[in-house]
């Protein structure tokens, strides 16, 4: 009680002021792209093209978006491999945050928890852009590309296996 008699401020107030001065400064940060609702929806290969993405341009056996071709692109061997890579991306410790207009991240298979990922390099495509000739390769990583779409906000624009060089 002596602090009140002498005109000192409340000890609790002093402690609060000291604690706030010592607390680390926190800067605003972007949420991880993977937790953004439209990103999660657009990560479904069956919905991606309809949400203005082009993930199907990188999946063997799927039709790329109109006007796009799988020729000269790297492809997941099938839709299941692509969805498995996205599922594993949910466990990556340092996911990219969505800010600005576009973000991307290349994640090693090790960090994705995938031991090996067979993929293809498309060398020819038909009139619809579907791959008709390909070369098998082993991937070292998966590239994830996110964009701020005017209609859907943030989406997974693309993802594809990157070759072991």
Backbone torsions as a table, in degrees:
resi	resn	phi	psi	omega
1	UNK	NA	-15.5	-176.9
2	UNK	-63.4	-30.5	-179.8
3	UNK	-64.5	-32.1	178.4
4	UNK	-73.6	-38.6	-179.4
5	UNK	-64.7	-39.7	-177.5
6	UNK	-85.1	-1.7	178.0
7	UNK	88.2	11.6	176.6
8	UNK	-74.6	149.6	177.4
9	UNK	-66.9	163.0	177.5
10	UNK	-55.6	134.4	-179.0
11	UNK	-58.2	-37.6	178.4
12	UNK	-61.7	-39.7	178.8
13	UNK	-65.3	-43.5	178.5
14	UNK	-61.5	-43.6	180.0
15	UNK	-62.1	-40.8	179.8
16	UNK	-63.9	-43.2	179.0
17	UNK	-63.3	-45.2	179.5
18	UNK	-62.9	-45.2	-179.2
19	UNK	-62.5	-40.4	-179.0
20	UNK	-68.8	-30.0	177.7
21	UNK	-73.5	-30.1	-178.8
22	UNK	-87.8	-16.5	-178.0
23	UNK	-65.9	143.4	178.6
24	UNK	-65.8	145.6	177.9
25	UNK	-72.9	132.8	178.7
26	UNK	-111.0	126.0	179.0
27	UNK	-97.4	148.2	177.6
28	UNK	-62.6	140.0	178.6
29	UNK	-132.9	156.4	-179.5
30	UNK	-79.0	143.2	174.6
31	UNK	-66.0	150.9	175.5
32	UNK	-59.4	133.4	-178.7
33	UNK	-55.1	-36.9	-174.1
34	UNK	-63.9	-19.1	-179.7
35	UNK	-95.9	-2.7	178.7
36	UNK	-73.0	127.1	-173.1
37	UNK	-51.1	-47.0	-178.5
38	UNK	-71.4	-26.4	175.0
39	UNK	-64.3	-46.7	180.0
40	UNK	-59.8	-42.1	178.4
41	UNK	-66.4	-43.6	-176.7
42	UNK	-71.9	-12.4	177.3
43	UNK	-76.1	-9.5	174.6
44	UNK	-79.5	116.2	-177.8
45	UNK	-55.0	-30.1	-179.7
46	UNK	-74.6	-16.9	-179.9
47	UNK	-108.6	-17.4	-170.5
48	UNK	-58.4	-49.3	-178.2
49	UNK	-62.0	-41.1	179.1
50	UNK	-65.2	-17.9	178.5
51	UNK	-102.9	18.0	175.3
52	UNK	77.9	18.2	175.2
53	UNK	-94.2	175.8	176.8
54	UNK	-134.0	34.9	178.3
55	UNK	-58.3	-36.4	-177.1
56	UNK	-66.6	-15.5	174.9
57	UNK	-70.7	-6.9	-179.1
58	UNK	-122.7	21.8	179.2
59	UNK	-129.4	115.4	178.6
60	UNK	-60.9	133.7	179.0
61	UNK	91.8	-2.0	176.7
62	UNK	-115.2	149.3	179.0
63	UNK	-77.8	126.9	176.7
64	UNK	-71.8	163.8	177.1
65	UNK	-57.9	152.7	179.2
66	UNK	-52.9	131.4	179.2
67	UNK	86.6	-2.2	178.6
68	UNK	-111.4	159.8	179.7
69	UNK	-132.9	150.3	174.8
70	UNK	-84.6	-11.0	179.6
71	UNK	-58.8	136.4	-179.4
72	UNK	65.7	21.4	176.9
73	UNK	-117.9	157.1	174.1
74	UNK	-88.5	142.8	-173.3
75	UNK	-129.2	142.0	166.1
76	UNK	-67.8	147.4	-178.8
77	UNK	-61.7	-28.4	177.3
78	UNK	-166.6	174.5	-178.6
79	UNK	-61.2	-36.7	179.9
80	UNK	-61.4	-38.4	178.3
81	UNK	-66.9	-38.3	179.3
82	UNK	-67.1	-46.3	-179.3
83	UNK	-67.2	-32.7	176.6
84	UNK	-66.1	-40.4	178.3
85	UNK	-63.8	-41.6	177.6
86	UNK	-64.4	-43.2	178.9
87	UNK	-58.0	-44.1	180.0
88	UNK	-68.1	-27.5	178.2
89	UNK	-63.7	-22.9	179.2
90	UNK	-65.5	-18.5	-177.5
91	UNK	-104.0	-0.1	-179.9
92	UNK	-65.7	136.1	-174.4
93	UNK	-74.8	-24.3	-176.4
94	UNK	-127.3	63.0	-178.3
95	UNK	-68.6	148.4	179.8
96	UNK	-69.0	145.2	177.4
97	UNK	-95.1	146.6	179.9
98	UNK	-85.6	113.6	175.2
99	UNK	-154.2	161.2	-176.8
100	UNK	72.0	-140.9	-178.7
101	UNK	-112.5	-18.2	-179.6
102	UNK	-157.6	147.5	176.3
103	UNK	-142.2	151.9	177.7
104	UNK	-146.7	161.4	179.8
105	UNK	-155.1	132.9	173.2
106	UNK	-103.8	124.3	-175.4
107	UNK	-120.7	127.2	-179.8
108	UNK	-64.5	154.0	176.8
109	UNK	-59.4	-36.9	178.9
110	UNK	-58.5	-47.9	-179.8
111	UNK	-67.7	-25.1	176.1
112	UNK	-81.9	-11.9	-177.5
113	UNK	75.2	28.0	179.4
114	UNK	-111.7	125.1	-177.1
115	UNK	-74.4	-40.6	174.5
116	UNK	-154.8	153.2	-176.7
117	UNK	-141.0	107.5	176.2
118	UNK	-78.6	144.2	-176.1
119	UNK	-150.7	176.3	-177.5
120	UNK	-131.7	153.3	169.3
121	UNK	-109.1	119.6	-176.8
122	UNK	-81.9	128.7	-177.8
123	UNK	-109.2	-13.2	178.3
124	UNK	-156.5	151.2	-179.7
125	UNK	-142.3	157.1	178.1
126	UNK	-83.5	-174.3	-176.9
127	UNK	-62.5	-25.7	177.8
128	UNK	-84.9	-2.3	180.0
129	UNK	88.0	4.3	179.9
130	UNK	-79.5	137.2	-177.5
131	UNK	-62.4	131.2	178.5
132	UNK	-118.5	-15.3	176.5
133	UNK	-143.0	138.3	-173.1
134	UNK	-151.2	162.9	175.4
135	UNK	-123.5	130.5	179.7
136	UNK	-75.0	141.3	173.0
137	UNK	-147.9	166.6	176.1
138	UNK	-102.2	130.8	-178.6
139	UNK	-82.6	151.2	175.2
140	UNK	-105.9	-22.6	-175.5
141	UNK	-160.9	173.3	175.5
142	UNK	-126.6	132.5	178.2
143	UNK	-94.1	132.7	177.2
144	UNK	-119.5	124.9	179.8
145	UNK	-120.4	126.2	-177.9
146	UNK	-117.4	141.8	177.0
147	UNK	-134.1	156.6	173.4
148	UNK	-90.8	101.0	-177.5
149	UNK	-87.4	138.1	-177.5
150	UNK	-62.4	-27.2	-178.4
151	UNK	-91.2	-48.0	-171.0
152	UNK	-103.5	4.9	-173.4
153	UNK	67.1	-136.6	-178.5
154	UNK	-76.1	133.6	175.8
155	UNK	-135.8	161.5	168.2
156	UNK	-81.3	106.0	-177.5
157	UNK	-73.9	-43.0	-178.1
158	UNK	-158.7	161.2	169.0
159	UNK	-155.5	143.6	-179.4
160	UNK	-158.0	153.9	178.1
161	UNK	-75.3	138.9	177.9
162	UNK	-103.9	133.4	-174.1
163	UNK	-72.3	148.3	171.1
164	UNK	-72.1	121.0	-174.9
165	UNK	-86.7	NA	NA
